[in-house]
């Protein structure tokens, strides 16, 4: 069985408050995009995991795909299988690649072992693997609050826009990014902002991490400026970085030496 876990971008991101348990309350819009990994499972005599593409930089036991398998295996009978993961979504980019792989693994195993788990049950399991994981169970534009696990459907479409994603060879840890900002309550909710015309987002739709991350990693801010100079309708950092994306309604040819780049039309 084969599936293609996709990435996401954040349309705006507010860090509202720090909770007593150390996590943060946020508000963001998750939007799925067609930059994809490939994940395959096949029957085997014993469980095994194989990875290619972008290096994972973690031991198999710490990989979210393997953790998703073990999480379900604790609760259900899963026949032995081999897992093949081809990483095309860069790690540490704010694109949710690892979270997508974990969520799609849960969905793949649900079908493979005929577990008949509902989406709600899969979301509960996905939340045990990571804050972004539940989004990829439903995998449609959503307003996310709480720690990123409370969802509200949005009537939002970027269909037809060309998306450029640029990831410099820079790493920004989530813990580091949170340490650089001061949580606050914004005067206008993201739900209201994203209902405005996309042409207005440049002045109203913000990511709380951007200013401080760009101060510590200036190249990220420079990439955003280049996307706007090339004609982007909207450009922003995704999540806590380090990738930056631009939405275009015209064809452009861009070159960012030393960076991972991806271009696709949204549907």
N, C-alpha and C positions, 0 to 999 in steps of 0.2 A: 504494500500500500504506500502511496506517495502523496505528499502534500507540499505546499509552497508557503511557508510562513512569511508574512509580509511585515514591512516596517510601519512605523507611524511617525507623524510629526505632531508637535504641540503648537496649536494656534493660541498663543498667549499662555502665560503661566503666572499665577499669583501664589505667593507663600503667605498664608494668612496668620498662622500662629504655630508656636511650638507646643506640643502636647506633653503631658506629664510623663508619658511612656517614652519620650525622646523622639517620636515621629513628628512630622509636621502636617498640619492641615493645609491643603492646597486647593486651588481652583484652576482648571485647565480644560482645553478642548483637545481631545485625542482625535486625530484624523488618519485613517489608514491610507497607505500609499503603496504602489506596486513595485517597490524594490523588495525582492524576495530571496530567501534562502530555499534550499530543497531538503526535505526530510523524508526518509524512506524507512519502512520497517518490513522485514521479511522473516518468515519462519526459520528457525534454527534449532540446533541441538542444545545451545546454551546462550545466555544473554551476552551480547558484545556490542561495543560502541566504536564507530569509525567516523572520523571527522576530516574534512578537507576544506580548502579555501582559506579564508581569513583565519589566522591562528587563534585558538581559543584562550591560550594562556592560563588555563586552569586544569587541574586533574580531572579525570573522568567523573569521579565521585562528587565533584563540586559543580559539574556542568548542569544547567537547569533542565536539559532534556533528560539526563540520567535521573535527576531528582524527581522529575515528573513521573518517570517509570516507577521508581521506588515508592513514591507516594501512593500510586494506584495499586502497586503490588502488595502493599501492606493491607489493603482493603478488599482486593478482588484477585481471583485466579487469572494471572496473565501468562499465556503460553510463552515459552522461550522464543526469543527473536534477536535478530541483529539489527542495529540502528545505523543508518548512514546519514550523516549531516553534512551538507555542502554549504559553507558560510559565504554568503555574498554581501550581507549587511555588516558593515564594519562595527567592531566592538567599541564601547566607550564613546558613542557618537550621539547619544540622546535620541536614538531611533527605535529603541525597544527591541532590538534583534533577539537578544537572549530571552526576553519575556515572551516574544512571539513564538520562538521555538518551543518553550515550555508549554504554552497554552495549546499550540497545535499538536504537540505530543499527547497531551491529555485527550484531545478530540480524536486523534488517530487511534489511540489505544481503546477509546470508547467504542469506536466502530470495529476495530480489529478483534476485540474480545467480546463483542456484542453485550456490552455492559448496560446499555439503555439508560445512561445517566442523562438527566436534563441539563440544559444550559445553566440553570441556576445552581445545580449541584457541581457542575464543572467550574463555574465561577468561584464557588466556595473553596474548592480544591486549589484552583489557580492562585487565590489570595494567599495560600500557605507557602507559595513559591516565590512571590514577589509582588510589590505594589502595582506594577503595570500589567501583570499577567492577566487578571480578569478581563481587561479590555479586549484582549485578542480572542476571547471566547465568542463575544457578539460581533466584534470586528467591524463596527460601523461608526460614523461620527457621533461622539458623545461628549456631553459636559461632565467632567469628572470632579468630584469633591471628596471630602474626607482625606484619606491618605492617597487618593487616586483610585479608590475602589467603590465609590458611590456614584452611580451613573444616572444621567438623564438624557434621553434621546434628543437629538437636535435635527431640525429640518435645515440641513446645511449641505450644499454641494459645490465642489470646486471642479466639476466636470468640464473638461475641455482646456483647462489651464495646463501649461507646461511647467513641470516642477524640476528645478535643478537642486541637487543636494551636493554640498561641498564639505568634505571633512579634512581639515589639515592634520598633519602628523603631530597632534597635540592631545594630551590626555588631561581631562578634568575630572577628578573624583567627585562623586555626588556629595560625600561628606565635606569635602573642601568647599564646594560651591555653596552649601548651606551655611557654612561657617562665615562666609563673606557677606551675608545679607541680614537685614533686620526685618522680620515679618511685619506685615501691616495689612489693614483692611482697605481695599480700594474703594473709591467713591461710586464706581459703576461696575456692574457684574460683567463677566465675560459673555454671558448669554446675550446681554443687550448689545455688547460691542460687535460680536460676530454676526448679529442680525443686520448690521449696517452694510452698505456697499463695500466691497473689498477695496475699492480705491481709497476709502477713508481709513483703512486699518493702519496704514503707515503712521498715522498720528495718534491712534487710540489704542491699538492692540499691542500690549507689551509683555515681555517675559522678565520677571523680577530678577532672574539670574544674570541677565545680559550685561548690565552696567558693570557689575563687579567682576564677572568672568572676563569681559573684554579689557578691563583695567589690568588684570593679571596676565591675560593672554591676548595682547593687542592684535595678533593676526586674525583672530576670530572677528573682531570688529571691522578690520580692514576688508575681509571677505564680504561681509554684509554691505559695506559701502560700494564695493565693486559690483555686487548684484544689482543694487539700486542704480548705479551708473550705467549698467547695461540695459536698464529698462524694466526691472522687476516692478510689478504692481505692489507686491508685498514681499519683505524679506525679514527673516528673524533667525535666531538661534533656536534649535530644538532641544527641549528639556534643559538639562544642565550642561549641554554641550558634549563634544566640541563641534558638532556639525552645524552648518548654517544652510538654510534653504531659501530659494526665491521662487515666487510664482510669476509666470510670464504669460501674456496673451499674444505675444508675437514670437517668431522664431529668432533665436539668438545663438551665437557660437561663442562659447566661453572657454578659457584655458586657465587653469590654476596649477602651475607647476608644483610638484611635490604633494599634491592633495588627491584624495579619492574624490571622484566626481561621478554623478549619476544623473541622467535626464530621462524623464518619462512624462507621458500625457495622462492626466488624472481622469478616471471614469466614474 
